[in-house]
Amino acid sequence: MKRKELKLKIKEDQKRLARKIKEQKSKRKESPNGYVHGLDYNSREYRHKHIAYCMMFNKTPYDLIERPREDNKPSKHLVDGYKEGWKGLIDDEQEIICHSS
């Protein structure tokens, strides 16, 4: 898969996940104690994928993506895991635009 194709696929996946989170949040008022199964997991997944996406595709330094409280740092292991998984999907041979003589 080309880098641009992967970038668009991840972007679409993030949009779907964001819609799902929005739906889950709207159900909090209906549920006892405001708990909706899966909301915490989906929110965490979205956050870490967003950080990995920005760092990998946009080359954005972490401190420009977010500035969390000291007790709310993201999992470096998860972010690195997403980036490594995505790198494995990119076909490097297709990335060559022109050969130098």
N, CA, C and O atoms as CSV, one atom per row, in Angstrom:
chain,resi,resn,atom,element,x,y,z
A,1,MET,N,N,0.848,-1.179,0.000
A,1,MET,CA,C,0.000,0.000,0.000
A,1,MET,C,C,0.892,1.241,0.000
A,1,MET,O,O,1.914,1.289,0.685
A,2,LYS,N,N,0.493,2.220,-0.766
A,2,LYS,CA,C,1.257,3.461,-0.811
A,2,LYS,C,C,1.028,4.263,0.464
A,2,LYS,O,O,0.008,4.116,1.138
A,3,ARG,N,N,1.983,5.098,0.771
A,3,ARG,CA,C,1.919,5.926,1.984
A,3,ARG,C,C,0.658,6.796,2.002
A,3,ARG,O,O,-0.005,6.918,3.032
A,4,LYS,N,N,0.335,7.395,0.858
A,4,LYS,CA,C,-0.831,8.270,0.779
A,4,LYS,C,C,-2.127,7.478,0.974
A,4,LYS,O,O,-3.050,7.952,1.637
A,5,GLU,N,N,-2.197,6.275,0.400
A,5,GLU,CA,C,-3.377,5.426,0.567
A,5,GLU,C,C,-3.570,5.062,2.034
A,5,GLU,O,O,-4.687,5.099,2.551
A,6,LEU,N,N,-2.468,4.710,2.701
A,6,LEU,CA,C,-2.534,4.355,4.118
A,6,LEU,C,C,-2.983,5.551,4.946
A,6,LEU,O,O,-3.795,5.414,5.861
A,7,LYS,N,N,-2.454,6.714,4.622
A,7,LYS,CA,C,-2.819,7.930,5.353
A,7,LYS,C,C,-4.325,8.184,5.240
A,7,LYS,O,O,-4.975,8.502,6.236
A,8,LEU,N,N,-4.878,8.045,4.040
A,8,LEU,CA,C,-6.317,8.253,3.840
A,8,LEU,C,C,-7.140,7.187,4.553
A,8,LEU,O,O,-8.197,7.487,5.107
A,9,LYS,N,N,-6.659,5.938,4.542
A,9,LYS,CA,C,-7.376,4.849,5.216
A,9,LYS,C,C,-7.430,5.099,6.724
A,9,LYS,O,O,-8.478,4.930,7.349
A,10,ILE,N,N,-6.305,5.498,7.300
A,10,ILE,CA,C,-6.255,5.771,8.741
A,10,ILE,C,C,-7.177,6.939,9.079
A,10,ILE,O,O,-7.877,6.916,10.091
A,11,LYS,N,N,-7.169,7.948,8.232
A,11,LYS,CA,C,-8.018,9.119,8.452
A,11,LYS,C,C,-9.496,8.723,8.467
A,11,LYS,O,O,-10.259,9.190,9.313
A,12,GLU,N,N,-9.894,7.864,7.530
A,12,GLU,CA,C,-11.283,7.384,7.481
A,12,GLU,C,C,-11.619,6.549,8.720
A,12,GLU,O,O,-12.705,6.679,9.285
A,13,ASP,N,N,-10.685,5.695,9.139
A,13,ASP,CA,C,-10.895,4.886,10.349
A,13,ASP,C,C,-11.070,5.781,11.567
A,13,ASP,O,O,-11.910,5.512,12.425
A,14,GLN,N,N,-10.282,6.837,11.644
A,14,GLN,CA,C,-10.389,7.773,12.769
A,14,GLN,C,C,-11.745,8.495,12.749
A,14,GLN,O,O,-12.339,8.731,13.801
A,15,LYS,N,N,-12.227,8.840,11.564
A,15,LYS,CA,C,-13.535,9.503,11.464
A,15,LYS,C,C,-14.641,8.571,11.944
A,15,LYS,O,O,-15.548,8.993,12.662
A,16,ARG,N,N,-14.560,7.286,11.540
A,16,ARG,CA,C,-15.558,6.305,11.997
A,16,ARG,C,C,-15.517,6.155,13.513
A,16,ARG,O,O,-16.557,6.111,14.170
A,17,LEU,N,N,-14.319,6.077,14.056
A,17,LEU,CA,C,-14.159,5.927,15.498
A,17,LEU,C,C,-14.675,7.159,16.238
A,17,LEU,O,O,-15.277,7.035,17.304
A,18,ALA,N,N,-14.444,8.338,15.682
A,18,ALA,CA,C,-14.931,9.576,16.300
A,18,ALA,C,C,-16.464,9.594,16.328
A,18,ALA,O,O,-17.062,10.012,17.319
A,19,ARG,N,N,-17.100,9.138,15.238
A,19,ARG,CA,C,-18.566,9.067,15.210
A,19,ARG,C,C,-19.091,8.100,16.263
A,19,ARG,O,O,-20.088,8.367,16.933
A,20,LYS,N,N,-18.398,6.970,16.396
A,20,LYS,CA,C,-18.790,5.964,17.383
A,20,LYS,C,C,-18.676,6.536,18.803
A,20,LYS,O,O,-19.561,6.326,19.633
A,21,ILE,N,N,-17.595,7.251,19.074
A,21,ILE,CA,C,-17.398,7.868,20.392
A,21,ILE,C,C,-18.496,8.888,20.660
A,21,ILE,O,O,-19.027,8.958,21.769
A,22,LYS,N,N,-18.834,9.674,19.654
A,22,LYS,CA,C,-19.883,10.685,19.805
A,22,LYS,C,C,-21.221,10.024,20.137
A,22,LYS,O,O,-21.958,10.511,20.994
A,23,GLU,N,N,-21.535,8.923,19.465
A,23,GLU,CA,C,-22.776,8.190,19.751
A,23,GLU,C,C,-22.762,7.638,21.174
A,23,GLU,O,O,-23.761,7.712,21.890
A,24,GLN,N,N,-21.618,7.082,21.575
A,24,GLN,CA,C,-21.506,6.525,22.922
A,24,GLN,C,C,-21.651,7.608,23.985
A,24,GLN,O,O,-22.287,7.386,25.016
A,25,LYS,N,N,-21.069,8.770,23.741
A,25,LYS,CA,C,-21.179,9.861,24.712
A,25,LYS,C,C,-22.618,10.309,24.884
A,25,LYS,O,O,-23.037,10.664,25.986
A,26,SER,N,N,-23.377,10.294,23.795
A,26,SER,CA,C,-24.773,10.731,23.886
A,26,SER,C,C,-25.622,9.746,24.692
A,26,SER,O,O,-26.700,10.110,25.160
A,27,LYS,N,N,-25.159,8.520,24.859
A,27,LYS,CA,C,-25.896,7.507,25.608
A,27,LYS,C,C,-25.596,7.547,27.105
A,27,LYS,O,O,-26.218,6.820,27.879
A,28,ARG,N,N,-24.645,8.393,27.521
A,28,ARG,CA,C,-24.276,8.426,28.942
A,28,ARG,C,C,-25.416,8.849,29.844
A,28,ARG,O,O,-25.538,8.341,30.959
A,29,LYS,N,N,-26.251,9.765,29.390
A,29,LYS,CA,C,-27.355,10.238,30.230
A,29,LYS,C,C,-28.385,9.146,30.475
A,29,LYS,O,O,-29.048,9.141,31.512
A,30,GLU,N,N,-28.523,8.232,29.542
A,30,GLU,CA,C,-29.505,7.162,29.654
A,30,GLU,C,C,-29.034,6.025,30.561
A,30,GLU,O,O,-29.857,5.300,31.120
A,31,SER,N,N,-27.742,5.867,30.709
A,31,SER,CA,C,-27.222,4.728,31.455
A,31,SER,C,C,-27.022,5.077,32.930
A,31,SER,O,O,-26.788,6.235,33.277
A,32,PRO,N,N,-27.116,4.060,33.794
A,32,PRO,CA,C,-26.894,4.302,35.221
A,32,PRO,C,C,-25.443,4.711,35.479
A,32,PRO,O,O,-24.518,4.108,34.934
A,33,ASN,N,N,-25.255,5.702,36.282
A,33,ASN,CA,C,-23.932,6.226,36.647
A,33,ASN,C,C,-23.175,6.805,35.458
A,33,ASN,O,O,-21.983,7.089,35.577
A,34,GLY,N,N,-23.825,6.985,34.333
A,34,GLY,CA,C,-23.186,7.587,33.172
A,34,GLY,C,C,-22.145,6.715,32.497
A,34,GLY,O,O,-21.344,7.213,31.706
A,35,TYR,N,N,-22.141,5.417,32.796
A,35,TYR,CA,C,-21.140,4.528,32.219
A,35,TYR,C,C,-21.650,3.909,30.923
A,35,TYR,O,O,-22.752,3.362,30.878
A,36,VAL,N,N,-20.841,3.998,29.874
A,36,VAL,CA,C,-21.154,3.354,28.596
A,36,VAL,C,C,-20.004,2.412,28.278
A,36,VAL,O,O,-18.847,2.824,28.200
A,37,HIS,N,N,-20.344,1.137,28.095
A,37,HIS,CA,C,-19.323,0.124,27.816
A,37,HIS,C,C,-18.578,0.453,26.523
A,37,HIS,O,O,-19.200,0.690,25.488
A,38,GLY,N,N,-17.251,0.467,26.585
A,38,GLY,CA,C,-16.410,0.668,25.418
A,38,GLY,C,C,-15.995,2.105,25.167
A,38,GLY,O,O,-15.079,2.346,24.380
A,39,LEU,N,N,-16.639,3.062,25.810
A,39,LEU,CA,C,-16.315,4.470,25.560
A,39,LEU,C,C,-14.877,4.791,25.958
A,39,LEU,O,O,-14.153,5.436,25.199
A,40,ASP,N,N,-14.467,4.350,27.128
A,40,ASP,CA,C,-13.096,4.623,27.581
A,40,ASP,C,C,-12.065,4.009,26.639
A,40,ASP,O,O,-11.063,4.639,26.300
A,41,TYR,N,N,-12.325,2.773,26.222
A,41,TYR,CA,C,-11.404,2.080,25.324
A,41,TYR,C,C,-11.304,2.809,23.978
A,41,TYR,O,O,-10.207,3.044,23.471
A,42,ASN,N,N,-12.456,3.161,23.410
A,42,ASN,CA,C,-12.465,3.838,22.112
A,42,ASN,C,C,-11.804,5.213,22.185
A,42,ASN,O,O,-11.090,5.611,21.264
A,43,SER,N,N,-12.038,5.924,23.263
A,43,SER,CA,C,-11.424,7.246,23.423
A,43,SER,C,C,-9.904,7.132,23.533
A,43,SER,O,O,-9.163,7.926,22.953
A,44,ARG,N,N,-9.462,6.142,24.278
A,44,ARG,CA,C,-8.022,5.910,24.439
A,44,ARG,C,C,-7.396,5.522,23.097
A,44,ARG,O,O,-6.329,6.017,22.733
A,45,GLU,N,N,-8.076,4.628,22.367
A,45,GLU,CA,C,-7.578,4.196,21.060
A,45,GLU,C,C,-7.474,5.386,20.099
A,45,GLU,O,O,-6.476,5.540,19.396
A,46,TYR,N,N,-8.516,6.222,20.079
A,46,TYR,CA,C,-8.526,7.382,19.193
A,46,TYR,C,C,-7.364,8.318,19.525
A,46,TYR,O,O,-6.661,8.788,18.630
A,47,ARG,N,N,-7.169,8.583,20.802
A,47,ARG,CA,C,-6.114,9.509,21.222
A,47,ARG,C,C,-4.740,9.021,20.778
A,47,ARG,O,O,-3.956,9.783,20.212
A,48,HIS,N,N,-4.455,7.754,21.036
A,48,HIS,CA,C,-3.136,7.230,20.723
A,48,HIS,C,C,-2.910,7.118,19.210
A,48,HIS,O,O,-1.803,7.367,18.732
A,49,LYS,N,N,-3.938,6.749,18.464
A,49,LYS,CA,C,-3.811,6.700,17.006
A,49,LYS,C,C,-3.619,8.105,16.437
A,49,LYS,O,O,-2.872,8.299,15.478
A,50,HIS,N,N,-4.295,9.073,17.032
A,50,HIS,CA,C,-4.153,10.458,16.581
A,50,HIS,C,C,-2.718,10.946,16.780
A,50,HIS,O,O,-2.142,11.576,15.893
A,51,ILE,N,N,-2.156,10.655,17.930
A,51,ILE,CA,C,-0.775,11.058,18.219
A,51,ILE,C,C,0.181,10.378,17.245
A,51,ILE,O,O,1.061,11.028,16.679
A,52,ALA,N,N,0.010,9.064,17.048
A,52,ALA,CA,C,0.883,8.324,16.138
A,52,ALA,C,C,0.756,8.843,14.712
A,52,ALA,O,O,1.760,8.991,14.015
A,53,TYR,N,N,-0.468,9.120,14.274
A,53,TYR,CA,C,-0.724,9.631,12.927
A,53,TYR,C,C,-0.022,10.973,12.712
A,53,TYR,O,O,0.668,11.165,11.710
A,54,CYS,N,N,-0.199,11.889,13.645
A,54,CYS,CA,C,0.412,13.217,13.514
A,54,CYS,C,C,1.936,13.140,13.495
A,54,CYS,O,O,2.587,13.847,12.727
A,55,MET,N,N,2.498,12.287,14.336
A,55,MET,CA,C,3.952,12.169,14.407
A,55,MET,C,C,4.518,11.484,13.158
A,55,MET,O,O,5.582,11.865,12.670
A,56,MET,N,N,3.810,10.480,12.644
A,56,MET,CA,C,4.331,9.701,11.527
A,56,MET,C,C,4.125,10.390,10.180
A,56,MET,O,O,5.057,10.473,9.379
A,57,PHE,N,N,2.930,10.877,9.928
A,57,PHE,CA,C,2.615,11.412,8.610
A,57,PHE,C,C,2.857,12.917,8.490
A,57,PHE,O,O,3.226,13.400,7.419
A,58,ASN,N,N,2.656,13.647,9.559
A,58,ASN,CA,C,2.820,15.103,9.503
A,58,ASN,C,C,4.135,15.567,10.124
A,58,ASN,O,O,4.474,16.748,10.065
A,59,LYS,N,N,4.871,14.632,10.718
A,59,LYS,CA,C,6.147,14.943,11.378
A,59,LYS,C,C,5.984,16.009,12.470
A,59,LYS,O,O,6.883,16.820,12.692
A,60,THR,N,N,4.845,15.999,13.138
A,60,THR,CA,C,4.554,16.963,14.193
A,60,THR,C,C,5.206,16.498,15.495
A,60,THR,O,O,5.011,15.349,15.893
A,61,PRO,N,N,5.960,17.339,16.155
A,61,PRO,CA,C,6.523,16.974,17.462
A,61,PRO,C,C,5.396,16.790,18.482
A,61,PRO,O,O,4.368,17.466,18.422
A,62,TYR,N,N,5.608,15.868,19.414
A,62,TYR,CA,C,4.565,15.533,20.385
A,62,TYR,C,C,4.071,16.751,21.157
A,62,TYR,O,O,2.869,16.886,21.386
A,63,ASP,N,N,4.969,17.631,21.557
A,63,ASP,CA,C,4.551,18.775,22.382
A,63,ASP,C,C,3.640,19.745,21.632
A,63,ASP,O,O,2.991,20.580,22.261
A,64,LEU,N,N,3.576,19.653,20.302
A,64,LEU,CA,C,2.635,20.481,19.543
A,64,LEU,C,C,1.300,19.771,19.321
A,64,LEU,O,O,0.325,20.410,18.928
A,65,ILE,N,N,1.242,18.471,19.565
A,65,ILE,CA,C,0.001,17.710,19.392
A,65,ILE,C,C,-0.885,17.879,20.618
A,65,ILE,O,O,-2.079,18.149,20.493
A,66,GLU,N,N,-0.307,17.723,21.793
A,66,GLU,CA,C,-1.072,17.873,23.029
A,66,GLU,C,C,-0.137,18.203,24.183
A,66,GLU,O,O,1.067,17.956,24.122
A,67,ARG,N,N,-0.713,18.759,25.221
A,67,ARG,CA,C,0.024,19.063,26.451
A,67,ARG,C,C,-0.790,18.538,27.630
A,67,ARG,O,O,-1.494,19.303,28.290
A,68,PRO,N,N,-0.696,17.234,27.898
A,68,PRO,CA,C,-1.513,16.633,28.951
A,68,PRO,C,C,-0.990,16.946,30.357
A,68,PRO,O,O,0.158,17.350,30.544
A,69,ARG,N,N,-1.865,16.744,31.323
A,69,ARG,CA,C,-1.437,16.852,32.721
A,69,ARG,C,C,-0.395,15.779,32.993
A,69,ARG,O,O,-0.269,14.811,32.243
A,70,GLU,N,N,0.326,15.958,34.039
A,70,GLU,CA,C,1.395,15.028,34.410
A,70,GLU,C,C,0.849,13.608,34.631
A,70,GLU,O,O,1.538,12.631,34.342
A,71,ASP,N,N,-0.379,13.494,35.140
A,71,ASP,CA,C,-0.964,12.179,35.416
A,71,ASP,C,C,-1.783,11.630,34.243
A,71,ASP,O,O,-2.495,10.639,34.404
A,72,ASN,N,N,-1.691,12.257,33.072
A,72,ASN,CA,C,-2.481,11.834,31.922
A,72,ASN,C,C,-1.621,11.688,30.660
A,72,ASN,O,O,-2.078,11.987,29.557
A,73,LYS,N,N,-0.403,11.236,30.824
A,73,LYS,CA,C,0.502,11.054,29.690
A,73,LYS,C,C,0.032,9.865,28.844
A,73,LYS,O,O,-0.517,8.905,29.385
A,74,PRO,N,N,0.240,9.921,27.532
A,74,PRO,CA,C,-0.136,8.789,26.681
A,74,PRO,C,C,0.860,7.639,26.838
A,74,PRO,O,O,1.976,7.825,27.323
A,75,SER,N,N,0.439,6.469,26.426
A,75,SER,CA,C,1.295,5.294,26.469
A,75,SER,C,C,2.238,5.318,25.265
A,75,SER,O,O,1.799,5.176,24.124
A,76,LYS,N,N,3.508,5.495,25.521
A,76,LYS,CA,C,4.501,5.507,24.442
A,76,LYS,C,C,4.505,4.165,23.713
A,76,LYS,O,O,4.724,4.103,22.503
A,77,HIS,N,N,4.261,3.099,24.463
A,77,HIS,CA,C,4.222,1.759,23.884
A,77,HIS,C,C,3.105,1.642,22.837
A,77,HIS,O,O,3.323,1.079,21.765
A,78,LEU,N,N,1.926,2.162,23.138
A,78,LEU,CA,C,0.811,2.114,22.187
A,78,LEU,C,C,1.082,2.963,20.947
A,78,LEU,O,O,0.852,2.520,19.822
A,79,VAL,N,N,1.570,4.176,21.157
A,79,VAL,CA,C,1.864,5.078,20.036
A,79,VAL,C,C,2.906,4.443,19.113
A,79,VAL,O,O,2.730,4.423,17.895
A,80,ASP,N,N,3.983,3.930,19.691
A,80,ASP,CA,C,5.031,3.290,18.891
A,80,ASP,C,C,4.506,2.041,18.191
A,80,ASP,O,O,4.912,1.736,17.069
A,81,GLY,N,N,3.606,1.324,18.850
A,81,GLY,CA,C,3.018,0.123,18.258
A,81,GLY,C,C,2.195,0.443,17.013
A,81,GLY,O,O,2.285,-0.261,16.007
A,82,TYR,N,N,1.402,1.495,17.081
A,82,TYR,CA,C,0.628,1.905,15.904
A,82,TYR,C,C,1.557,2.320,14.768
A,82,TYR,O,O,1.353,1.929,13.619
A,83,LYS,N,N,2.567,3.106,15.090
A,83,LYS,CA,C,3.493,3.576,14.052
A,83,LYS,C,C,4.216,2.409,13.387
A,83,LYS,O,O,4.343,2.380,12.163
A,84,GLU,N,N,4.685,1.455,14.171
A,84,GLU,CA,C,5.388,0.293,13.615
A,84,GLU,C,C,4.445,-0.554,12.763
A,84,GLU,O,O,4.830,-1.032,11.695
A,85,GLY,N,N,3.219,-0.738,13.231
A,85,GLY,CA,C,2.245,-1.501,12.455
A,85,GLY,C,C,1.950,-0.849,11.120
A,85,GLY,O,O,1.846,-1.532,10.101
A,86,TRP,N,N,1.815,0.457,11.119
A,86,TRP,CA,C,1.537,1.182,9.879
A,86,TRP,C,C,2.741,1.160,8.945
A,86,TRP,O,O,2.582,1.048,7.730
A,87,LYS,N,N,3.941,1.265,9.504
A,87,LYS,CA,C,5.148,1.214,8.661
A,87,LYS,C,C,5.235,-0.112,7.930
A,87,LYS,O,O,5.706,-0.169,6.794
A,88,GLY,N,N,4.785,-1.177,8.577
A,88,GLY,CA,C,4.803,-2.496,7.959
A,88,GLY,C,C,3.835,-2.617,6.791
A,88,GLY,O,O,3.997,-3.498,5.946
A,89,LEU,N,N,2.842,-1.757,6.728
A,89,LEU,CA,C,1.855,-1.799,5.646
A,89,LEU,C,C,2.281,-1.005,4.413
A,89,LEU,O,O,1.705,-1.164,3.337
A,90,ILE,N,N,3.287,-0.152,4.574
A,90,ILE,CA,C,3.732,0.689,3.463
A,90,ILE,C,C,4.686,-0.104,2.583
A,90,ILE,O,O,5.657,-0.687,3.065
A,91,ASP,N,N,4.400,-0.118,1.298
A,91,ASP,CA,C,5.256,-0.777,0.328
A,91,ASP,C,C,6.275,0.242,-0.166
A,91,ASP,O,O,5.939,1.130,-0.948
A,92,ASP,N,N,7.523,0.115,0.291
A,92,ASP,CA,C,8.570,1.087,-0.030
A,92,ASP,C,C,8.906,1.148,-1.512
A,92,ASP,O,O,9.320,2.195,-2.009
A,93,GLU,N,N,8.733,0.049,-2.218
A,93,GLU,CA,C,9.081,0.032,-3.644
A,93,GLU,C,C,8.204,0.995,-4.436
A,93,GLU,O,O,8.650,1.550,-5.440
A,94,GLN,N,N,6.975,1.197,-4.002
A,94,GLN,CA,C,6.069,2.080,-4.712
A,94,GLN,C,C,6.352,3.548,-4.416
A,94,GLN,O,O,5.830,4.431,-5.097
A,95,GLU,N,N,7.166,3.812,-3.413
A,95,GLU,CA,C,7.425,5.189,-3.011
A,95,GLU,C,C,8.455,5.885,-3.900
A,95,GLU,O,O,8.603,7.105,-3.831
A,96,ILE,N,N,9.167,5.126,-4.730
A,96,ILE,CA,C,10.200,5.717,-5.573
A,96,ILE,C,C,9.515,6.499,-6.703
A,96,ILE,O,O,8.773,5.929,-7.503
A,97,ILE,N,N,9.773,7.793,-6.756
A,97,ILE,CA,C,9.141,8.653,-7.749
A,97,ILE,C,C,9.982,8.710,-9.021
A,97,ILE,O,O,9.451,8.563,-10.121
A,98,CYS,N,N,11.287,8.921,-8.877
A,98,CYS,CA,C,12.170,8.939,-10.047
A,98,CYS,C,C,13.549,8.418,-9.628
A,98,CYS,O,O,13.962,8.564,-8.478
A,99,HIS,N,N,14.230,7.823,-10.568
A,99,HIS,CA,C,15.567,7.308,-10.310
A,99,HIS,C,C,16.586,8.343,-10.751
A,99,HIS,O,O,16.425,8.975,-11.795
A,100,SER,N,N,17.624,8.514,-9.966
A,100,SER,CA,C,18.674,9.443,-10.383
A,100,SER,C,C,19.655,8.717,-11.306
A,100,SER,O,O,19.892,7.521,-11.134
A,101,SER,N,N,20.203,9.395,-12.242
A,101,SER,CA,C,21.096,8.772,-13.228
A,101,SER,C,C,22.520,8.756,-12.750
A,101,SER,O,O,23.402,8.267,-13.455
